[in-house]
Amino acid sequence: MRMTDPVQFDRAGSRAGTDHDDALQRLGRHAIALLQAARDSGDLALIAQAEAMAMAVGFTLAAQLPSAGSGAD
């Protein structure tokens, strides 16, 4: 699947839930790939930025979980 799938822009969205899940999965995969590429480059500043971005993506994805905020620690 391409990063910019035209279906994701369909606001009528009969597949809105599926598209949302697909977008979250792509976001996670892109964050991992970016972090791996940054580490491969060896550039410390780039690695730090990619790690910060990956953490932000992780928090975003975790907030999407059904049990998020339920206090089920």
N, CA, C and O atoms as a GROMACS GRO file, in nm:
protein
  292
    1MET      N    1   0.084  -0.118   0.000
    1MET     CA    2   0.000   0.000   0.000
    1MET      C    3   0.088   0.123   0.000
    1MET      O    4   0.188   0.131   0.072
    2ARG      N    5   0.050   0.219  -0.081
    2ARG     CA    6   0.125   0.344  -0.088
    2ARG      C    7   0.102   0.426   0.038
    2ARG      O    8   0.002   0.410   0.108
    3MET      N    9   0.198   0.515   0.065
    3MET     CA   10   0.186   0.599   0.184
    3MET      C   11   0.067   0.695   0.170
    3MET      O   12   0.000   0.726   0.269
    4THR      N   13   0.041   0.741   0.048
    4THR     CA   14  -0.072   0.831   0.025
    4THR      C   15  -0.176   0.759  -0.059
    4THR      O   16  -0.187   0.783  -0.179
    5ASP      N   17  -0.251   0.674   0.003
    5ASP     CA   18  -0.356   0.598  -0.062
    5ASP      C   19  -0.475   0.690  -0.085
    5ASP      O   20  -0.524   0.750   0.010
    6PRO      N   21  -0.524   0.703  -0.210
    6PRO     CA   22  -0.637   0.793  -0.237
    6PRO      C   23  -0.761   0.760  -0.155
    6PRO      O   24  -0.842   0.849  -0.127
    7VAL      N   25  -0.779   0.635  -0.116
    7VAL     CA   26  -0.897   0.596  -0.039
    7VAL      C   27  -0.901   0.667   0.096
    7VAL      O   28  -1.009   0.694   0.148
    8GLN      N   29  -0.784   0.698   0.153
    8GLN     CA   30  -0.782   0.761   0.284
    8GLN      C   31  -0.844   0.900   0.283
    8GLN      O   32  -0.880   0.952   0.388
    9PHE      N   33  -0.856   0.961   0.167
    9PHE     CA   34  -0.912   1.095   0.158
    9PHE      C   35  -1.061   1.095   0.129
    9PHE      O   36  -1.122   1.201   0.117
   10ASP      N   37  -1.121   0.977   0.119
   10ASP     CA   38  -1.264   0.966   0.095
   10ASP      C   39  -1.339   0.994   0.225
   10ASP      O   40  -1.342   0.910   0.315
   11ARG      N   41  -1.398   1.113   0.235
   11ARG     CA   42  -1.465   1.154   0.359
   11ARG      C   43  -1.598   1.082   0.379
   11ARG      O   44  -1.647   1.075   0.491
   12ALA      N   45  -1.656   1.027   0.271
   12ALA     CA   46  -1.779   0.950   0.287
   12ALA      C   47  -1.750   0.825   0.368
   12ALA      O   48  -1.831   0.782   0.450
   13GLY      N   49  -1.634   0.768   0.345
   13GLY     CA   50  -1.570   0.666   0.425
   13GLY      C   51  -1.652   0.548   0.472
   13GLY      O   52  -1.678   0.534   0.591
   14SER      N   53  -1.695   0.462   0.379
   14SER     CA   54  -1.759   0.340   0.424
   14SER      C   55  -1.658   0.250   0.494
   14SER      O   56  -1.696   0.162   0.572
   15ARG      N   57  -1.531   0.271   0.467
   15ARG     CA   58  -1.425   0.192   0.529
   15ARG      C   59  -1.348   0.276   0.630
   15ARG      O   60  -1.229   0.252   0.651
   16ALA      N   61  -1.410   0.372   0.692
   16ALA     CA   62  -1.340   0.467   0.779
   16ALA      C   63  -1.264   0.398   0.891
   16ALA      O   64  -1.149   0.435   0.917
   17GLY      N   65  -1.322   0.300   0.958
   17GLY     CA   66  -1.253   0.230   1.066
   17GLY      C   67  -1.132   0.155   1.016
   17GLY      O   68  -1.025   0.160   1.077
   18THR      N   69  -1.148   0.087   0.904
   18THR     CA   70  -1.037   0.011   0.845
   18THR      C   71  -0.928   0.106   0.799
   18THR      O   72  -0.810   0.080   0.823
   19ASP      N   73  -0.965   0.214   0.734
   19ASP     CA   74  -0.867   0.312   0.688
   19ASP      C   75  -0.791   0.371   0.805
   19ASP      O   76  -0.670   0.392   0.797
   20HIS      N   77  -0.860   0.398   0.914
   20HIS     CA   78  -0.796   0.455   1.032
   20HIS      C   79  -0.694   0.356   1.089
   20HIS      O   80  -0.582   0.394   1.123
   21ASP      N   81  -0.733   0.230   1.099
   21ASP     CA   82  -0.642   0.127   1.148
   21ASP      C   83  -0.522   0.112   1.056
   21ASP      O   84  -0.408   0.100   1.103
   22ASP      N   85  -0.547   0.114   0.924
   22ASP     CA   86  -0.437   0.105   0.828
   22ASP      C   87  -0.343   0.223   0.842
   22ASP      O   88  -0.221   0.206   0.836
   23ALA      N   89  -0.398   0.341   0.862
   23ALA     CA   90  -0.315   0.461   0.877
   23ALA      C   91  -0.228   0.452   1.002
   23ALA      O   92  -0.112   0.491   0.999
   24LEU      N   93  -0.284   0.400   1.111
   24LEU     CA   94  -0.206   0.384   1.234
   24LEU      C   95  -0.095   0.283   1.215
   24LEU      O   96   0.016   0.303   1.264
   25GLN      N   97  -0.124   0.174   1.145
   25GLN     CA   98  -0.020   0.074   1.119
   25GLN      C   99   0.090   0.131   1.031
   25GLN      O  100   0.208   0.108   1.057
   26ARG      N  101   0.052   0.206   0.928
   26ARG     CA  102   0.153   0.269   0.841
   26ARG      C  103   0.237   0.368   0.920
   26ARG      O  104   0.358   0.375   0.903
   27LEU      N  105   0.173   0.445   1.007
   27LEU     CA  106   0.244   0.542   1.089
   27LEU      C  107   0.350   0.472   1.174
   27LEU      O  108   0.464   0.517   1.182
   28GLY      N  109   0.311   0.362   1.237
   28GLY     CA  110   0.406   0.286   1.318
   28GLY      C  111   0.521   0.230   1.236
   28GLY      O  112   0.636   0.236   1.278
   29ARG      N  113   0.490   0.175   1.119
   29ARG     CA  114   0.594   0.120   1.032
   29ARG      C  115   0.690   0.228   0.985
   29ARG      O  116   0.811   0.206   0.981
   30HIS      N  117   0.637   0.344   0.949
   30HIS     CA  118   0.722   0.453   0.903
   30HIS      C  119   0.812   0.504   1.015
   30HIS      O  120   0.928   0.536   0.992
   31ALA      N  121   0.759   0.510   1.135
   31ALA     CA  122   0.840   0.555   1.250
   31ALA      C  123   0.955   0.458   1.274
   31ALA      O  124   1.068   0.501   1.300
   32ILE      N  125   0.928   0.328   1.265
   32ILE     CA  126   1.033   0.228   1.285
   32ILE      C  127   1.137   0.237   1.174
   32ILE      O  128   1.257   0.233   1.201
   33ALA      N  129   1.092   0.249   1.050
   33ALA     CA  130   1.185   0.258   0.938
   33ALA      C  131   1.273   0.382   0.948
   33ALA      O  132   1.393   0.376   0.921
   34LEU      N  133   1.213   0.494   0.987
   34LEU     CA  134   1.290   0.617   1.002
   34LEU      C  135   1.394   0.604   1.112
   34LEU      O  136   1.508   0.648   1.096
   35LEU      N  137   1.356   0.543   1.222
   35LEU     CA  138   1.450   0.522   1.332
   35LEU      C  139   1.564   0.430   1.290
   35LEU      O  140   1.679   0.455   1.322
   36GLN      N  141   1.532   0.323   1.218
   36GLN     CA  142   1.636   0.232   1.170
   36GLN      C  143   1.731   0.302   1.074
   36GLN      O  144   1.853   0.283   1.082
   37ALA      N  145   1.677   0.383   0.984
   37ALA     CA  146   1.761   0.456   0.890
   37ALA      C  147   1.850   0.557   0.962
   37ALA      O  148   1.967   0.574   0.927
   38ALA      N  149   1.796   0.623   1.063
   38ALA     CA  150   1.875   0.720   1.140
   38ALA      C  151   1.990   0.649   1.212
   38ALA      O  152   2.103   0.698   1.214
   39ARG      N  153   1.961   0.534   1.271
   39ARG     CA  154   2.065   0.458   1.339
   39ARG      C  155   2.171   0.410   1.242
   39ARG      O  156   2.290   0.412   1.274
   40ASP      N  157   2.129   0.368   1.122
   40ASP     CA  158   2.223   0.324   1.020
   40ASP      C  159   2.314   0.437   0.974
   40ASP      O  160   2.430   0.414   0.938
   41SER      N  161   2.262   0.560   0.976
   41SER     CA  162   2.340   0.675   0.932
   41SER      C  163   2.450   0.709   1.032
   41SER      O  164   2.555   0.762   0.994
   42GLY      N  165   2.427   0.680   1.158
   42GLY     CA  166   2.526   0.711   1.261
   42GLY      C  167   2.526   0.857   1.305
   42GLY      O  168   2.607   0.896   1.390
   43ASP      N  169   2.438   0.938   1.251
   43ASP     CA  170   2.429   1.081   1.285
   43ASP      C  171   2.354   1.094   1.418
   43ASP      O  172   2.234   1.066   1.424
   44LEU      N  173   2.423   1.135   1.522
   44LEU     CA  174   2.363   1.139   1.656
   44LEU      C  175   2.243   1.233   1.665
   44LEU      O  176   2.145   1.202   1.732
   45ALA      N  177   2.251   1.347   1.599
   45ALA     CA  178   2.139   1.442   1.603
   45ALA      C  179   2.016   1.382   1.533
   45ALA      O  180   1.904   1.396   1.581
   46LEU      N  181   2.040   1.317   1.421
   46LEU     CA  182   1.929   1.254   1.347
   46LEU      C  183   1.869   1.140   1.428
   46LEU      O  184   1.747   1.122   1.430
   47ILE      N  185   1.954   1.062   1.495
   47ILE     CA  186   1.906   0.952   1.579
   47ILE      C  187   1.819   1.007   1.692
   47ILE      O  188   1.712   0.953   1.720
   48ALA      N  189   1.865   1.113   1.757
   48ALA     CA  190   1.789   1.172   1.868
   48ALA      C  191   1.653   1.222   1.820
   48ALA      O  192   1.552   1.202   1.887
   49GLN      N  193   1.649   1.286   1.703
   49GLN     CA  194   1.523   1.336   1.650
   49GLN      C  195   1.430   1.220   1.613
   49GLN      O  196   1.309   1.227   1.639
   50ALA      N  197   1.486   1.115   1.554
   50ALA     CA  198   1.404   1.000   1.515
   50ALA      C  199   1.351   0.928   1.638
   50ALA      O  200   1.237   0.880   1.638
   51GLU      N  201   1.432   0.919   1.744
   51GLU     CA  202   1.385   0.856   1.868
   51GLU      C  203   1.272   0.936   1.930
   51GLU      O  204   1.174   0.879   1.978
   52ALA      N  205   1.284   1.068   1.930
   52ALA     CA  206   1.178   1.153   1.985
   52ALA      C  207   1.049   1.137   1.904
   52ALA      O  208   0.940   1.129   1.961
   53MET      N  209   1.063   1.133   1.772
   53MET     CA  210   0.946   1.115   1.687
   53MET      C  211   0.883   0.978   1.710
   53MET      O  212   0.761   0.966   1.716
   54ALA      N  213   0.965   0.875   1.723
   54ALA     CA  214   0.914   0.740   1.745
   54ALA      C  215   0.840   0.731   1.879
   54ALA      O  216   0.739   0.662   1.890
   55MET      N  217   0.891   0.800   1.980
   55MET     CA  218   0.822   0.801   2.109
   55MET      C  219   0.687   0.872   2.097
   55MET      O  220   0.588   0.826   2.154
   56ALA      N  221   0.684   0.982   2.025
   56ALA     CA  222   0.557   1.054   2.006
   56ALA      C  223   0.457   0.967   1.930
   56ALA      O  224   0.339   0.964   1.965
   57VAL      N  225   0.503   0.897   1.829
   57VAL     CA  226   0.416   0.806   1.754
   57VAL      C  227   0.368   0.694   1.846
   57VAL      O  228   0.250   0.657   1.843
   58GLY      N  229   0.457   0.641   1.929
   58GLY     CA  230   0.419   0.536   2.023
   58GLY      C  231   0.310   0.581   2.118
   58GLY      O  232   0.216   0.506   2.144
   59PHE      N  233   0.323   0.701   2.171
   59PHE     CA  234   0.220   0.754   2.261
   59PHE      C  235   0.087   0.772   2.186
   59PHE      O  236  -0.020   0.745   2.241
   60THR      N  237   0.096   0.818   2.062
   60THR     CA  238  -0.026   0.837   1.982
   60THR      C  239  -0.094   0.703   1.957
   60THR      O  240  -0.216   0.692   1.970
   61LEU      N  241  -0.015   0.603   1.922
   61LEU     CA  242  -0.072   0.471   1.896
   61LEU      C  243  -0.129   0.410   2.024
   61LEU      O  244  -0.235   0.348   2.022
   62ALA      N  245  -0.059   0.427   2.135
   62ALA     CA  246  -0.108   0.373   2.262
   62ALA      C  247  -0.239   0.439   2.304
   62ALA      O  248  -0.325   0.374   2.363
   63ALA      N  249  -0.254   0.565   2.272
   63ALA     CA  250  -0.377   0.637   2.307
   63ALA      C  251  -0.497   0.583   2.227
   63ALA      O  252  -0.611   0.604   2.267
   64GLN      N  253  -0.471   0.515   2.115
   64GLN     CA  254  -0.576   0.462   2.033
   64GLN      C  255  -0.626   0.325   2.080
   64GLN      O  256  -0.728   0.276   2.031
   65LEU      N  257  -0.555   0.264   2.175
   65LEU     CA  258  -0.595   0.132   2.224
   65LEU      C  259  -0.726   0.142   2.300
   65LEU      O  260  -0.752   0.242   2.368
   66PRO      N  261  -0.809   0.040   2.290
   66PRO     CA  262  -0.940   0.043   2.357
   66PRO      C  263  -0.930   0.064   2.509
   66PRO      O  264  -1.017   0.128   2.568
   67SER      N  265  -0.826   0.013   2.572
   67SER     CA  266  -0.812   0.026   2.717
   67SER      C  267  -0.741   0.153   2.759
   67SER      O  268  -0.718   0.173   2.878
   68ALA      N  269  -0.705   0.240   2.665
   68ALA     CA  270  -0.634   0.363   2.698
   68ALA      C  271  -0.717   0.450   2.791
   68ALA      O  272  -0.834   0.479   2.765
   69GLY      N  273  -0.656   0.491   2.899
   69GLY     CA  274  -0.722   0.580   2.993
   69GLY      C  275  -0.822   0.512   3.085
   69GLY      O  276  -0.894   0.579   3.158
   70SER      N  277  -0.826   0.381   3.083
   70SER     CA  278  -0.924   0.313   3.168
   70SER      C  279  -0.872   0.290   3.309
   70SER      O  280  -0.946   0.246   3.397
   71GLY      N  281  -0.745   0.322   3.331
   71GLY     CA  282  -0.688   0.304   3.463
   71GLY      C  283  -0.657   0.159   3.497
   71GLY      O  284  -0.643   0.123   3.614
   72ALA      N  285  -0.646   0.076   3.395
   72ALA     CA  286  -0.618  -0.067   3.415
   72ALA      C  287  -0.469  -0.092   3.420
   72ALA      O  288  -0.418  -0.174   3.344
   73ASP      N  289  -0.399  -0.024   3.505
   73ASP     CA  290  -0.254  -0.040   3.517
   73ASP      C  291  -0.225  -0.172   3.574
   73ASP      O  292  -0.108  -0.207   3.592
   0.00000   0.00000   0.00000
